[in-house]
C-alpha cells in the first residue's frame, strides 16, 4: 500500500493513485482505500445508504463502499479502465467520504493569491478549470481543481485544503490556452464524445498546507461581464447550491452541520457573483478583470 495526501487527509491505498501527491510524514492514515468485493446486490447507479455506509455505483466502472469517513472499498466492474476507476474514486466516492467526515467540499477551483486561497465556484461548464489554468499560466499556484475542501482553523478561519494537482479542460479551452491536445490524456477512457483532458501541474505548483480563504467567486454565464457582491442568505444559498456532490449531504446525515458551515463561511469570507460572456476570444480579458478585482480589494 502507498500513502498519499489530498484534501487535508493522509490516504493509504491499494490502488496506485498517480494523480495524488505522495505522503512522506509518518503515522497512521486518515483514510484507507482497498480493492475487494462489495457485499451487496445493489447495482443501480448513484448513491445509496446501506447498513450505515454509503454505496456509490458508477455504471460499468466500479462500486465504492464508503464507511464512516475512514475507508473506501472499491470493486471495479469487469475490465473497466483503471483511469476511469480512479476518476470516480477521487471524485464522487471521495465526495461522499468528505461529507461523512463533516467537511465542506465545494464544487470549486482554488488558486493562491498573495499567500491566500481564492475559490471559484460554479456549475460544470462554468469555466472554473479554464480560469484556474489561466491563473496557473500567470504564475499563480493552483490549490484545488473541481473539489475545494474547506476546513476551519482553531480560531474559526476558513481554510482551503490542497486538492488534486491538475486541471481538467475541455478541448476548446485546452486549445485556447495554447496547449497541444496531443500532449494530454482524456479524463475518461472509452467515450470519444467526452473531450475533456487532464492537465497535470508541476508539483512545485501544488501546496502541501491549507491556506486561509480570502474570497469566493460564483462563476456564471451572462450577456456581459459583471461583478457584484453576494451577502447573507443569498451567499449561503450559493454555497449550498455549489457544494460538491450536494445530493449526498442528506445520505451522509450531515445536513445541519453542512448548513452551519456555509453560514460560518459567509460570515468570515467575502463572496462575489461573476457573470462572464462565454467566448474563448474574451477569456484572457475577462480573467484579467477578475484578477484586477482581487488585487484591488
LUMPA-628902 format. One record per residue (C-alpha): residue in three letters; x, y negated, z negated. Coordinates in Angstrom, 2 decimals. Layout:
N
- aa xx yy zz
- Ala X Y Z
...
//
This chain:
297
- aa xx yy zz
- Unk 0.00 0.00 0.00
- Unk 1.11 -3.56 0.72
- Unk 0.44 -6.73 -1.25
- Unk -0.81 -9.90 0.44
- Unk -2.07 -13.30 -0.66
- Unk -5.16 -15.09 0.64
- Unk -7.96 -17.27 -0.77
- Unk -6.00 -17.63 -4.01
- Unk -6.10 -13.85 -4.55
- Unk -3.45 -11.14 -4.55
- Unk -4.72 -8.32 -2.31
- Unk -3.30 -4.78 -2.31
- Unk -4.32 -2.94 0.85
- Unk -4.16 0.48 2.50
- Unk -4.69 -1.35 5.79
- Unk -1.92 -3.40 7.34
- Unk -3.23 -6.96 7.28
- Unk -0.84 -8.59 9.70
- Unk -2.84 -11.84 9.66
- Unk -2.00 -12.50 5.98
- Unk 0.92 -13.81 4.01
- Unk 2.82 -11.14 2.02
- Unk 2.68 -11.50 -1.76
- Unk 6.06 -11.37 -3.48
- Unk 5.09 -12.01 -7.09
- Unk 4.95 -9.02 -9.47
- Unk 1.83 -7.87 -11.26
- Unk -1.47 -6.18 -10.58
- Unk -3.65 -7.22 -7.65
- Unk -6.89 -9.16 -7.93
- Unk -8.41 -7.13 -5.09
- Unk -7.74 -3.69 -3.63
- Unk -8.66 -2.61 -0.09
- Unk -8.82 1.12 0.64
- Unk -9.75 3.35 3.55
- Unk -12.32 6.02 2.78
- Unk -15.82 7.35 3.21
- Unk -18.66 5.07 2.11
- Unk -21.06 7.43 0.35
- Unk -24.39 6.11 1.55
- Unk -26.58 6.85 4.56
- Unk -27.27 3.16 5.20
- Unk -26.02 2.15 8.65
- Unk -28.27 -0.82 9.52
- Unk -26.20 -3.88 10.49
- Unk -25.92 -6.63 7.91
- Unk -25.64 -6.91 4.14
- Unk -27.28 -4.52 1.68
- Unk -27.35 -4.27 -2.12
- Unk -26.60 -0.67 -3.16
- Unk -26.21 0.53 -6.76
- Unk -24.76 -2.75 -7.96
- Unk -22.41 -3.07 -4.98
- Unk -22.73 -4.82 -1.64
- Unk -22.52 -2.93 1.64
- Unk -21.71 -4.82 4.82
- Unk -22.22 -2.97 8.10
- Unk -20.62 -4.22 11.31
- Unk -22.19 -2.14 14.06
- Unk -19.72 0.07 15.95
- Unk -16.87 -1.38 13.87
- Unk -16.97 -0.33 10.19
- Unk -18.88 -0.14 6.93
- Unk -17.48 -2.08 3.97
- Unk -18.48 -1.40 0.37
- Unk -17.65 -4.37 -1.87
- Unk -17.57 -3.77 -5.62
- Unk -17.54 -6.28 -8.49
- Unk -15.43 -8.78 -6.58
- Unk -12.45 -6.47 -7.07
- Unk -12.42 -3.83 -4.34
- Unk -13.44 -3.16 -0.75
- Unk -13.80 0.38 0.62
- Unk -13.51 0.46 4.41
- Unk -14.92 3.20 6.63
- Unk -14.08 2.47 10.28
- Unk -16.52 3.63 12.95
- Unk -15.06 6.27 15.27
- Unk -12.35 4.76 17.45
- Unk -13.10 1.12 16.58
- Unk -10.06 -1.06 17.34
- Unk -8.06 -1.87 14.20
- Unk -8.17 -5.57 15.13
- Unk -11.98 -5.54 15.02
- Unk -11.97 -3.72 11.67
- Unk -9.66 -6.41 10.24
- Unk -11.78 -9.18 11.77
- Unk -14.88 -8.20 9.78
- Unk -12.85 -7.24 6.70
- Unk -11.22 -10.65 6.42
- Unk -14.47 -12.35 7.40
- Unk -17.85 -11.08 6.23
- Unk -16.59 -8.41 3.79
- Unk -14.32 -10.86 2.01
- Unk -17.13 -13.42 2.13
- Unk -19.27 -11.03 0.08
- Unk -16.39 -10.39 -2.33
- Unk -15.79 -14.12 -2.83
- Unk -19.45 -14.60 -3.73
- Unk -19.23 -11.70 -6.17
- Unk -16.27 -13.43 -7.83
- Unk -18.29 -16.63 -8.23
- Unk -16.07 -18.66 -5.90
- Unk -17.29 -21.28 -3.44
- Unk -16.36 -20.30 0.14
- Unk -17.21 -22.99 2.68
- Unk -17.63 -22.43 6.42
- Unk -14.82 -24.89 6.99
- Unk -11.28 -25.51 8.08
- Unk -8.87 -27.45 5.89
- Unk -5.72 -29.41 6.65
- Unk -3.15 -31.11 4.44
- Unk -3.06 -34.91 4.49
- Unk -0.64 -36.60 2.11
- Unk -0.41 -33.66 -0.26
- Unk -4.17 -33.15 -0.49
- Unk -6.66 -30.99 1.38
- Unk -9.35 -32.30 3.70
- Unk -12.10 -29.86 4.72
- Unk -14.13 -29.91 7.94
- Unk -17.41 -28.01 7.68
- Unk -19.78 -27.13 10.50
- Unk -21.75 -24.51 12.33
- Unk -19.99 -22.07 14.67
- Unk -19.09 -24.05 17.77
- Unk -18.93 -27.40 15.96
- Unk -15.21 -27.70 16.73
- Unk -13.70 -27.03 13.30
- Unk -10.78 -24.97 14.58
- Unk -10.22 -27.27 17.55
- Unk -9.87 -30.19 15.15
- Unk -7.58 -28.21 12.84
- Unk -5.37 -27.23 15.80
- Unk -5.11 -30.88 16.79
- Unk -4.03 -31.85 13.25
- Unk -1.50 -28.99 13.32
- Unk -0.08 -30.29 16.59
- Unk 0.26 -33.73 14.96
- Unk 2.44 -32.22 12.23
- Unk -0.13 -31.53 9.50
- Unk -0.26 -28.12 7.81
- Unk -3.43 -26.08 8.27
- Unk -4.53 -24.72 4.91
- Unk -7.56 -22.67 5.99
- Unk -9.37 -21.62 9.15
- Unk -13.11 -20.88 9.20
- Unk -13.21 -19.94 5.49
- Unk -12.12 -22.55 2.96
- Unk -12.36 -21.28 -0.61
- Unk -12.93 -23.95 -3.25
- Unk -11.97 -23.40 -6.86
- Unk -11.96 -25.82 -9.79
- Unk -8.91 -26.70 -11.86
- Unk -8.85 -26.87 -15.65
- Unk -9.98 -30.48 -15.52
- Unk -12.74 -29.65 -13.02
- Unk -10.88 -30.97 -9.98
- Unk -11.99 -29.17 -6.79
- Unk -9.09 -27.36 -5.10
- Unk -8.80 -25.73 -1.68
- Unk -7.03 -22.37 -1.61
- Unk -4.94 -21.21 1.35
- Unk -6.74 -19.01 3.86
- Unk -5.62 -17.20 7.00
- Unk -2.53 -18.73 8.68
- Unk -4.09 -19.11 12.12
- Unk -6.74 -20.97 14.05
- Unk -9.28 -19.32 16.32
- Unk -10.02 -21.21 19.53
- Unk -12.44 -20.81 22.40
- Unk -10.83 -20.57 25.83
- Unk -11.82 -24.11 26.80
- Unk -10.39 -25.62 23.62
- Unk -7.25 -23.48 23.84
- Unk -6.51 -24.72 27.35
- Unk -7.40 -28.32 26.43
- Unk -4.79 -28.18 23.65
- Unk -2.09 -27.44 26.22
- Unk -1.61 -23.82 25.21
- Unk -1.23 -20.94 27.67
- Unk -4.07 -18.46 27.33
- Unk -1.75 -15.56 28.24
- Unk 0.24 -16.13 25.05
- Unk -2.63 -15.20 22.72
- Unk -4.80 -12.19 21.97
- Unk -8.58 -12.17 21.85
- Unk -10.17 -12.36 18.42
- Unk -12.50 -9.45 19.19
- Unk -11.50 -6.49 21.37
- Unk -13.99 -4.95 23.80
- Unk -16.24 -7.91 24.69
- Unk -14.91 -9.75 27.71
- Unk -17.57 -12.45 27.39
- Unk -16.34 -13.40 23.90
- Unk -13.49 -15.68 24.96
- Unk -12.12 -16.67 21.61
- Unk -8.41 -16.34 20.83
- Unk -6.27 -16.15 17.69
- Unk -3.53 -18.76 17.49
- Unk -1.06 -17.78 14.73
- Unk 0.53 -20.66 12.84
- Unk 4.13 -20.89 11.73
- Unk 4.50 -19.50 8.23
- Unk 6.05 -22.81 7.14
- Unk 2.72 -24.48 8.01
- Unk 0.83 -22.35 5.50
- Unk 0.81 -23.48 1.90
- Unk 1.09 -20.99 -0.96
- Unk -0.67 -23.03 -3.66
- Unk -4.08 -24.69 -3.77
- Unk -4.30 -28.39 -3.03
- Unk -6.70 -30.91 -4.59
- Unk -9.62 -31.56 -2.25
- Unk -9.65 -35.20 -1.13
- Unk -12.67 -35.26 1.23
- Unk -15.18 -33.14 3.10
- Unk -16.45 -33.90 6.62
- Unk -19.52 -32.28 8.17
- Unk -18.99 -31.94 11.93
- Unk -21.97 -32.21 14.24
- Unk -22.54 -32.84 17.93
- Unk -24.10 -36.17 18.85
- Unk -24.63 -38.66 21.66
- Unk -21.78 -40.83 20.41
- Unk -19.01 -40.82 17.82
- Unk -20.29 -41.87 14.40
- Unk -19.10 -41.50 10.81
- Unk -21.19 -42.21 7.73
- Unk -21.17 -41.18 4.04
- Unk -23.12 -38.26 2.58
- Unk -24.17 -38.55 -1.05
- Unk -26.40 -37.00 -3.68
- Unk -28.79 -34.22 -2.81
- Unk -28.05 -34.60 0.93
- Unk -24.38 -33.86 0.30
- Unk -25.16 -30.90 -1.95
- Unk -27.63 -29.53 0.61
- Unk -24.94 -29.80 3.30
- Unk -22.54 -27.76 1.15
- Unk -25.22 -25.17 0.55
- Unk -26.07 -25.03 4.27
- Unk -22.42 -24.67 5.25
- Unk -21.47 -22.06 2.68
- Unk -19.61 -19.21 4.33
- Unk -21.99 -16.24 4.56
- Unk -24.51 -18.19 2.52
- Unk -27.09 -15.47 3.16
- Unk -25.02 -13.28 0.83
- Unk -25.47 -15.57 -2.19
- Unk -28.72 -14.01 -3.36
- Unk -27.43 -10.49 -2.69
- Unk -24.46 -11.25 -4.93
- Unk -26.82 -12.59 -7.63
- Unk -24.85 -15.83 -7.64
- Unk -27.39 -18.48 -6.56
- Unk -27.49 -20.59 -9.74
- Unk -23.70 -20.68 -10.16
- Unk -23.29 -21.44 -6.47
- Unk -25.65 -24.41 -6.61
- Unk -23.90 -25.76 -9.72
- Unk -20.53 -25.60 -7.95
- Unk -21.96 -27.51 -4.99
- Unk -23.19 -30.23 -7.35
- Unk -19.83 -30.32 -9.13
- Unk -18.01 -30.77 -5.84
- Unk -20.36 -33.58 -4.76
- Unk -19.71 -35.46 -7.99
- Unk -15.94 -35.32 -7.52
- Unk -15.25 -35.47 -3.77
- Unk -16.42 -37.96 -1.10
- Unk -18.30 -36.44 1.83
- Unk -19.00 -37.76 5.33
- Unk -21.10 -36.74 8.30
- Unk -19.17 -36.93 11.58
- Unk -21.06 -36.87 14.87
- Unk -18.94 -36.31 17.98
- Unk -19.59 -36.16 21.70
- Unk -18.73 -32.66 22.92
- Unk -16.34 -33.44 25.75
- Unk -12.85 -31.93 25.89
- Unk -11.59 -35.12 27.52
- Unk -12.64 -37.11 24.42
- Unk -11.31 -34.68 21.79
- Unk -7.96 -36.41 21.20
- Unk -9.54 -39.87 20.97
- Unk -12.24 -38.75 18.55
- Unk -9.84 -36.66 16.46
- Unk -7.56 -39.67 16.13
- Unk -10.53 -41.71 14.92
- Unk -11.17 -39.13 12.20
- Unk -7.53 -39.24 11.13
- Unk -7.60 -43.06 11.04
- Unk -10.71 -42.92 8.87
- Unk -8.93 -40.54 6.49
- Unk -5.80 -42.66 6.27
- Unk -7.73 -45.89 5.75
- Unk -9.56 -44.64 2.66
//
